[in-house]
Amino acid sequence: MSEKKQIARAAGVLGLATILSRIMGMVRDMVVSRLFGAGLATDAFFAAFQIPNMLRRFFAEGALTSAFVPTFSEWLTQKGEEEARELANACFTLLTIVMAAVTLAGIILSPAIVSLMFPGFRVEPAKFELTVFLNRLMFPYIFFVSLVALCMGILNTVRHFFTPAISTVFLNISMILCAWLLHDRFQVPITALAIGVIIGGFLQLALQLPTLWRKGFPIRPRFNPGHPAVRKIALLMGPSVFGVGVYYLNITVGNILASLLPQGSVSYLYYAQRLFEFPQGIFTVSVAQAVLPSMSRQAAAGEIDQLKESLSFGVRLTLFVTIPATAGLMVCATPIFSLLFMGGEFDYAKASSSAEALCYYSLGLSLVALVRVLVPAFYAMKDTKTPVAIAFVAFVLNVAFSLLLMGPLKHGGLALASSFSALGNMGLLLWFLRRKIGPFGGRRIVISGLKAFLAAIPMALVVFWGMRLTDWAAPGGKIVKACVLLGSIGVGVAIFMTVAHVLRCDEAREVVSQVRRRLGR
């Protein structure tokens, strides 16, 4: 199988698993809202869960994966499977010790951490104490999920993607079942949800170990902190942690500035970010995660031309997916909020304000997606410093544009600032990467992106016409709204794929080929 087909196949597996996980996450949120409503307990839970979850994104899925996969790929390619097995065991053992210490420290220092991140909770002692209790209960989640990230790096390198991708479904299932079956067994019912988080984290890890054994990488204790590859991974992780941190610093600064705007601005941005991250989580992260092992292996083998081809295909596949997604989000922004959120205290005016933020965020969808695909190319060549430096420049751009635009455009200006920041980030990454490895098919990328743009135009027009079939400002009518929205999107996707096929878009053919192959099985 060619490298392009392997990347497309891996991205498809990851995307399908992510869709299932997102659906289960939506079911989980429905169960939580049904059982616990919205109030002191849910505020405390979401705040407490945010802390280990932020560490997961910051450390496990960010710095650890980006540093481990290129090094492990190099070791496997140049040293062989036996040496790679020793490295995997050494990393797993050391990570177990380090994360056990981090978990213990987090439990002990939980009051200070909650005070630092949620200072407003101090004025409500009951909420503060519950948040500390839940945070202590859930902090071991970071222990399990960090080991899961390491297992994921090993399995992805040997081209097994399904088990790591599907494991998050078990977290959602665990939370749903624990909340549903155990909530009436505790004095504080929402404790059941926290227990579900811990059980889910354990299940995620337990799911990886048999698969690792079948793939020839059984985990055994090997304490060897002096292993040369372990030291290399640790050195690579340092700048990676900072690079990931800049992204979350952008979000934090955005929320701080939004708090200075009219009431509701923080919520509008939060709801818009959740929907903006949906295609990111399903498509972009899947492509980036699929292309990193291929590029890492090619970089280790000195196959720069093949690395360029993998990168070029990853960029073209990303544009093929995100350009129509951008058009779809902008056309369907208000209908989506009307269908999913409108009701009770969330009226049409709030839906429109949230949709405005989503439209501005959507302008940067392809840019953010390209950043996530380009950065792994630097990681594959063990260059973590350049993406970090560029990320810092992007952070400065985000702050500058936010201050400039928040006055005239309010919360929409903050969303637009993030898109401008992504443009600067993407442009600098392209420039430095081209200097590093030379041209990597820029003409093909531009032609592919142009074809996707042309195919998205009739799609957007048809979907826009479909959105006019019902009154989105009217309350109720959820079934009719859902039918109109889903039907219009379905027709739009069919039109996009048809036009892309007529335009002889290679990425469309690859997607159709993968679907046919799976249906044939």
N, C-alpha and C positions, 0 to 999 in steps of 0.2 A: 504494500500500500504506500502511495506517495506521501510525502510529508504534509502536503496541502490537505489531502483526504484525511490523514490522521488528525490534523488540527481541527478540521471541520467536524469530524466524528466526535472528537473529545469535547468540542464546544457544544455540540448537540446534546451529548449525554449530560454535561453539566447544566445546560439550559433547561432540559426537561426535568432534571432532579430539582433545580431551583424553583421552577414553576410549581411543582408539587409541594415544595417546602413553603412557598409563599401562600399557596392556597390553604395549607394547614395552619400557617400563621394567622391568616384571616379568620379561620374557624376558631383558633385559640382566642383571638381578640373578641370574637362574638361571645364565646363562653365566659370570658372574664367579665365583659360588660354585663352579661345576663346575671352572673352570680354575685358580683361585687360592686357593680355600678361605677360611680365616679365620686370620689371623696377622699377622706383622710387616708384610708387603708390603701386604696389604689395609688394615690400620690406617693405614699411611702414605698410601696412595692416597686413602682416604675423607677423611682429615684434610686432605691437600693440596688436594683438589677442593672441600672445604667453603669454603675462603677465597675463591676467585673466585666460587663459587656464591652465597655470602652477599652479596658485593658486587653480584651480579646482582639479587638480590631487594631489596637495600637501595637501590641506585641506579637500575639500568636499568628494572626493571619497577615500581618504586615511585615514587620522586621524579620521575624523568624523564617517565614516562608521565602522571602526574597533573598535572604542570605544562605539558607540551607540548600535550596533546590539547585542553584548553579554549582555549589561546591560538591554536593553529593553526586550530581551528574558527571562532573569532572572525575571524581574518584571512581565512579562506576565505569566510565569509559576508558580511563587510562590505567587503573589499578586492577580492575576485575571485580567480580561479584563478591568474592571472599573478603577483600579489603573494604568494599562498600558495606558489607554486612557488619564488619567490625566498627566502622564509622557510625552506622545507624544505631548500634547497641550503645556505643560510647555517648552519643548525643542523647539518646533516650534516658540513659541512667543519670547523666549530669543534669538534664532538664528536669527530671523527676525531683532531684534534690533541690535545685534552685526554686522551682515552683512551689514545692512544699514550704520552703522558707518564706517565699512571697505570700503564700496563702496564710501562714501563721501570722506574719506581720500585719497583713490586711485585717485579720480578725481582731488582733489586739488594738490596732490603731483606728478601728472603724469609727469611733466617735469623732476623732480629729478629721478623718477623711470626709465624713458627712458634713461636718461643720464647714469645711473648706469649700466643698462643691455646692452645698445647698444651705447657705447661711440663713436664708429666710425661715428655715425649719426650726431655728432656735427659739423663735417667738411662740411656737406651739410645742411644748414639752412632750405631749403625747405622740405627735407626729414624728418628732425627732427621735424619741426612744424606739418607736416602732421601726423607723428607717434603719437605725443602728442594728436592731435585732435581726431584721431581714437581711441586711447587708452581711452581717456575720454568718448568717445561715447559708447565704448563697455564694460567699466568697470562694469556697472550694471549686466553684464552677470554672474559674480561670485555670486551676490546676489541671482539670480534665481536658479542657478545650485546648490548652497549649500542647499537651501530648497528642491530641487529635490532629493539630496543625502539623506536627512533626510527622506523624503517620501519613497524613495527606501528602506531604512533600515526597516521602518515599514512594508511595503508590503512584502518584502522578508521574514521577520520574520513570517508573517502569510501565507507564501508559495504562494504569488502571485508575479510572476517574469516577466510576459509578458509586462505589462504597463511600468514599469521603463526601461526595456531593449529596447523597441521600441521607447521610447520618443526621443532618439538621432536622429532618422530618421527625426523628425519634425524640428530639428535644420538645417539639411542639406537641407530639402525641402524649409524652409524659406529663407535660404541664396541663393538657386538657383533661387527662384521666385523673390526675391527682386533684385538680381543682374540683372536678365533678363529683368524685367519689369520697374525698376526704375533707371537704370544706366544713362539714358540720361536725367534725371530730375534734376541732381545735377551738380554744377560747377565742382566738383571733383567727377567723376563717381563712384569711388570705395567706396564712402560714402554709397551707396545703399547696399553694401555687409555688412558693419558694422551694418546698420539698421537691416539687416536680422539676424545678430547674436543676437541682443536684442530681436527681435520678436520671434526668435526660442527659446531663453531661457525662455521667458514668456509662450510660448506654452508648453514647456516641463513641467513646473510647473502646468499649468492649466490642463494638461492631468492627473496628479496624483490625484488631489483633489476629483473628482467624484468617482474614484476607492477607495480611502480611505474611503469615506462616505459609499459606498456599503459594504466595509469590516468591518464596525462598528467602524471606527476611524475618525469621522468628525472633522475637524480642527476648534478649537475655541480659542480665546485669553485667555491665562492663564499665567499671569506673576507671576512666583514662582521660582526665582533664588536660593532660599534656599532649594529647593526640594533635599532630600538626593541622589536620583539617578542622578539628574542633576549635583551635585557636583562630584559624582563618574565618570560620563562621562567626565567632564572637567579635572579631574586628570588623567584619562586614555589617554586623547588626547595629553597631553604634550609630553610624550615620543614617541607617535605614529607620531606626526608631525616631530620630529627629525629623526625617522626611515625612513619615506618617503623622507625626505630631503636628507638623505645620498644617496639614489638612484639617485636623480637628481644632486647631487654633483658629483657623478661618471660621469654622462654624461657631465657635465660642464668641469671637469678636462680632459676628453677625447678630447673634442673640443679644449681646450687650447693647449694640447700637439700636436694635429693634425695640429694646425696652425703653428707649428714649422717644419712640414714635407713638402715635395714638394707640389707645388700648386695642388689643387684638392683633397687633402686628407680629408679635412673637408666634402666636398660634397660626397665623396665615402662612408664615414661612415654614413652620414645622410641618403642617399638613402638605404644603407644596413639596417640601423635601422628601417626604415619605413616598409620594407618587412619582417624583422625579427619580428616586432611587430604584423604583420597581424595574424599569427596563435596564438600568445599570446592573442590578443584581442578577437578572436573568441572562442578558446577552453579553454586556461588556466584560463583566468579571469572568464569565465563562470563557470568552475568547482569550483574555489575558492569562487566565489560569491554564488554558490549554496550550498556548504558544510558548510559555516560559520553559517547560521541560524540553521542548524541541530546540529552542534557541540555545539553551544551556548545554545540551549535548553537542550541538553543532559547534558552539564556541570552544568547548573542551577538546573537540577533535580537530580544531583549526579549520573548519569548513565555513569560511566567512561568506562565500557565495550562497551556500545553502541557507545560512542564517539570514542573509538579506532576503531571500525568497520567502522564508517563513514569516519574516517581519512584514514584507510587502503584502503577503496574503492575509495576515492578521489585520493589517490596516484596512485593506479593501473589504474584508468581511465585516469589519466594524462599521465602516461607512455604509455598507449595504443595509445593515440592520438599523443603525441609528438615524439615518436621514429620514426614512419614512416614519420612524418612531417620533422624531421631532415634529414632523407635520401633524401626526396623529394627536400628540399631546396638546399642541397648540389649538387645533380645531376642536378637540373633545374636552378641553380643560374644564369649562363650566358644566357641561353635561356630566362629567365624571363626579365632580363635587356635588352636583345636585342629586345624583343617584345614590352615592355612597354616604354622604355626610348630612345632607339637608334634612332637617327635622328637629323639633324641640327648640333648643336655644340656638341652633345653627341654621339661620335663615338664608334666603337667597342672596342678600347683600354680602354676607360672610362667605358664601360659596363663590361669589364673583370676585371678592378680594383675594381669596385663596387661589382662584384660577388665574388671576393677574400675575401673582408671584410664580405660579407654575409655568406660565407662558414665557416669562423672562428667564427662568431657569432652563427651560427647554431650548432656548437659543444656544445654550452651551452644551447640549447633550452630546453631540458628536465630538466636541472639543475635549470634554471631560473623558469621554470614552477613548479617544486617541491617546490622551495622557496615560491612561491605565494600560494601554497596549505598548506604547513606546518605552515607558519606564522599565518593563521587564527586559528589554534589549540591553539596557545599561547593566542591569543586574546579572544578565547572562554572561556578560564580559567582566563581572566582578567590579564594576564601577558604580559605587553607591554615592560617591561624593557629588558628582555632577547633578543627578536628579534632586539631591537635597538643596544644593545651591540654587537651582532653578525654582524649586518649590518655595524657597524663602523670597525670591524675587516676586513670585506669584502672590505670596501672602502680602507683600508690600503693595502690589497693584490692587489687591482686593480691598485693603484698608483705604487706599487713596480714592478709588472709584466709589466705595461705599460712602465716604464722607462727602464726595462731590454729588452723588445722585440721590442720597436719602432725603435731601431737602425737597427737590421738585417731584420726585417719584415715590417718596415714602418707602414702604416695605418693598415695593416693586423695584426701587433703585438698588436695594441691597441684593436682591436676586439677580438683577442685571449686572451688578458689579462682579458677582461670582462668575458670570459668563465671560466678561472681559478678562478677568484673572485667568480663566481657563484658556482663553485665546493666547495670552502672553506665555503661559506655561507650555502649551502645545507648540507654539512657534519656536521657542527657545530649545525645547527638546529636539525638534526636527533639525534645527540648525546645528546643534552640537553633535547629534547622532550622525548626520551626514558628514561632518568633519571627521568623525571617528572611524566610520566604516565605508565612507564613500556613498555614491548614489545607490538607492535600493528600489528602483522602479517608480520614480516619481510620476512619469508620464502615464504609466498604467494606473496608478492610484488616482490621478486627476480624472482620467477617462472613466474609470469605474465609479468614482464619486459623482461625476456629471450624469452618468446613466441612471444612477439611483435617484438623483435629484429630478431628472426628467420623468422617471416612472412614478415618483411621489406626487407630481402635480395633479394628474387626473385622479389619483387616489384621494388626495386632499379635497378636491372639488366635489367628488361624489359623497365623501363622508360629511362635508360641510352641508350639502343639500339634505342628506339623511338626518342631520341634527335638527333640521327645521321642521321635522314631522311631528314634533311634540313641544309642549310648552315647559321648558326646564325651570321656569320661575314658579310654576304652580306646585303646591305641596301635594304629597301623595303620588299615586300613579306609578309606584315603583316597578311593577311588572311591565307596564307599557314602556317606561323609560329604559328598563333593562333590555327589552326586546329591540327597541330602536337603536340603542347604543351598540349592543353586541352585533346586531344585524348589519349596521352600517360599517362597523369595524371589519366584520367578516367579508363583506363585499369589497371594502377598500383594500384589504390584504390580497384578495383574488385579483383585483385590477392591477395592483402594484406588481405582483408576481408575473402576470400575463404580459404587461408592458416591458418588464425587465427581461423576460424571455425573448420577446420580439426584438429588443435592443441587443440581444446576445450578451447579456451580462453573465460572466463566468460564475460569479458568486450565486446567482439564482440557480444555475444548473447544478452547482455543487449541493445546494440546499435540497433541491428536488431529488437529486441522486441519493442523498442520505436518507430522505424520507422513504423513497421507494425501497431502498435496501432494508430498512427497518420493517416496513410493511411486508416485504417479501419473507422476512424471517418469521 
